[in-house]
């Protein structure tokens, strides 16, 4: 279990740092900055999940909640090197198509290295970029993003604190304390309640365009159904908060896939058999998980 624990412990770091350009430099990638478009380490998007154990024979839970080979994903350095090997000129622009191409070429490198896209968060983030192609406001949206940041990253970052940060108010009635601080963030921007078409969710699959509900709506539903929401930092309290939040999502007629909750919950339940779980949990915030 020691190797699995080490992989899980590294995940929070990978996700929390993976959305910045600096993360690729911290991943140990060196000696592959030969692509003429500039420093490959700064241009290849971060994978968003801790590297696998190359000696693993069993699966592990990936960042979107599905099982992936335990040896996946490769290291950021390996992916950077593969991208550089296959692409003499990796686009360095901040325009939409340059961003999309960087993600597509990185996903291609992941597959070259015999790992599935689901062992990273790349596909969901790429889909949130391609969804902008038909958006008249895309230039304004892109101006607010870093070089390899995507709308999915922005939504997750906005929702990564407590519920109050996402506009949840007036529903702190659960006796376990401030419901806004106890309900996990949904990890994706609220849908348009008037939408009739689907949109791409945070895990790369289509979800109803009206989903997910707002954080405030979910917080209120959790408070309505749970007089005492667990407030502890122990594993079971964390798991219960995620399960009750997912139940509220379903009560509000939206699928779990319109949020990142299920993947994050799965990374918590995977700790139940992990002898090192207490040490892993000590390094996590109240609703932080090994997957982010």
Residue pairs with C-beta under 8 A, 6 or more apart in sequence:
1 273
1 274
1 275
1 276
2 276
3 53
3 55
3 56
4 53
4 60
4 70
4 274
5 274
5 275
5 276
5 277
5 279
5 280
6 53
7 50
7 51
7 52
7 53
7 60
7 70
8 50
8 267
8 270
8 271
8 274
8 280
8 290
9 276
9 279
9 280
9 283
9 290
10 50
10 51
11 49
11 50
11 63
11 267
11 290
11 291
11 292
12 283
12 284
12 288
12 289
12 290
12 291
12 292
13 50
14 23
14 46
14 47
14 48
14 49
14 50
14 51
15 48
15 49
15 63
15 121
15 291
15 292
16 292
17 23
17 26
17 46
18 46
18 47
18 48
18 49
18 121
19 46
19 48
19 146
19 148
19 149
19 153
19 156
19 157
20 46
20 146
21 42
21 146
21 147
21 148
23 46
23 76
24 41
24 42
24 44
24 46
24 76
24 80
25 41
25 42
27 46
27 75
27 76
27 77
27 80
28 75
28 76
28 77
29 40
29 41
29 75
29 76
29 77
29 80
29 81
30 41
30 77
31 81
32 40
32 41
32 77
32 80
32 81
32 84
32 85
33 39
33 40
33 41
33 84
34 40
34 84
35 43
35 83
35 84
35 87
35 88
35 89
35 90
36 88
36 89
37 43
37 89
37 90
37 91
37 92
38 90
38 92
40 80
40 83
40 84
40 90
41 80
42 147
43 90
43 91
43 92
43 102
43 147
43 148
44 76
44 79
44 80
44 83
44 90
44 102
44 106
44 109
44 148
45 102
45 103
45 106
45 122
45 125
45 148
46 76
46 148
47 73
47 76
47 79
47 106
47 110
47 119
47 120
47 121
47 122
48 63
48 120
48 121
48 122
48 125
49 62
49 63
49 73
49 119
49 120
49 121
49 291
51 73
51 74
51 75
51 76
52 60
52 68
52 69
52 70
52 71
52 72
52 73
52 74
52 115
52 119
53 70
53 71
54 71
55 71
56 69
56 70
56 71
57 70
58 70
59 67
59 68
59 69
59 70
60 67
60 68
60 69
60 70
60 270
61 67
61 68
61 263
61 266
61 267
61 270
61 291
62 68
62 72
62 116
62 118
62 119
62 120
62 263
63 118
63 119
63 120
63 121
63 263
63 267
63 291
63 292
64 118
64 121
64 124
64 203
64 204
64 260
64 263
65 203
65 262
65 263
65 264
65 265
65 266
66 118
66 263
68 115
68 116
68 118
68 119
69 115
69 116
69 119
71 115
72 115
72 116
72 119
73 79
73 110
73 113
73 115
73 119
73 120
74 82
74 110
74 113
74 115
78 113
79 106
79 109
79 110
79 113
82 109
82 112
82 113
83 90
83 105
83 106
83 109
84 90
86 105
86 108
86 109
86 112
87 105
90 101
90 102
90 105
91 97
91 98
91 101
91 102
92 98
93 99
94 142
94 145
94 147
95 142
96 129
96 132
96 133
96 138
96 142
99 129
99 142
99 148
99 150
100 126
100 129
100 130
102 148
103 122
103 125
103 126
103 129
103 148
103 150
104 126
106 122
107 117
107 120
107 122
107 123
107 126
110 116
110 117
110 119
110 120
110 122
111 117
117 123
117 204
121 152
123 204
124 152
124 200
124 201
124 202
124 203
124 204
125 150
125 152
125 153
126 150
126 204
127 152
127 200
127 204
128 150
128 151
128 152
128 155
128 200
128 202
129 150
129 151
130 200
131 151
131 199
131 200
132 138
132 141
132 142
132 151
135 141
141 151
144 154
145 151
145 153
145 154
151 189
152 188
152 202
154 189
155 187
155 188
155 189
155 202
156 185
156 187
156 188
156 202
156 260
156 292
158 165
158 166
158 189
159 165
159 166
159 185
159 186
159 187
159 188
159 189
159 215
160 185
160 187
160 292
161 185
162 178
162 180
162 181
162 182
162 185
162 286
162 287
163 179
163 180
163 181
163 182
163 183
163 185
163 215
163 216
163 218
163 219
164 180
164 181
165 185
166 185
166 186
166 214
166 215
166 216
167 214
167 215
167 216
168 179
168 180
168 183
168 214
168 215
168 216
168 218
168 219
168 220
169 180
169 216
170 216
170 220
171 179
171 180
171 216
171 219
171 220
171 223
172 178
172 179
172 180
172 223
173 179
173 223
174 182
174 222
174 223
174 226
174 227
174 228
174 229
175 227
175 228
176 182
176 226
176 228
176 229
176 230
176 231
177 229
177 231
179 219
179 222
179 223
179 229
180 219
181 286
182 229
182 230
182 231
182 241
182 286
182 287
183 215
183 218
183 219
183 222
183 229
183 241
183 245
183 248
183 287
184 241
184 242
184 245
184 261
184 264
184 287
185 215
185 287
186 212
186 215
186 218
186 245
186 249
186 258
186 259
186 260
186 261
187 202
187 259
187 260
187 261
187 264
187 292
188 201
188 202
188 212
188 258
188 259
188 260
190 212
190 213
190 214
190 215
191 199
191 207
191 208
191 209
191 210
191 211
191 212
191 213
191 254
191 258
192 209
192 210
193 210
194 210
195 208
195 209
195 210
196 209
197 209
198 206
198 207
198 208
198 209
199 206
199 207
199 208
199 209
200 206
200 207
201 207
201 211
201 255
201 257
201 258
201 259
202 257
202 258
202 259
202 260
203 257
203 260
203 263
205 257
207 254
207 255
207 257
207 258
208 254
208 255
208 258
210 254
211 253
211 254
211 255
211 258
212 218
212 249
212 254
212 258
212 259
213 221
213 249
213 252
213 254
217 252
218 245
218 248
218 249
218 252
221 248
221 251
221 252
222 229
222 244
222 245
222 248
223 229
225 244
225 247
225 248
225 251
226 244
229 240
229 241
229 244
230 236
230 237
230 240
230 241
231 237
232 238
233 281
233 284
233 286
234 281
235 268
235 271
235 272
235 277
235 281
238 268
238 281
238 287
238 289
239 265
239 268
239 269
241 287
242 261
242 264
242 265
242 268
242 287
242 289
243 265
245 261
246 256
246 259
246 261
246 262
246 265
249 255
249 256
249 258
249 259
249 261
250 256
256 262
260 291
260 292
263 291
264 289
264 291
264 292
265 289
266 291
267 289
267 290
267 291
268 289
268 290
270 290
271 277
271 280
271 281
271 290
274 280
280 290
284 290
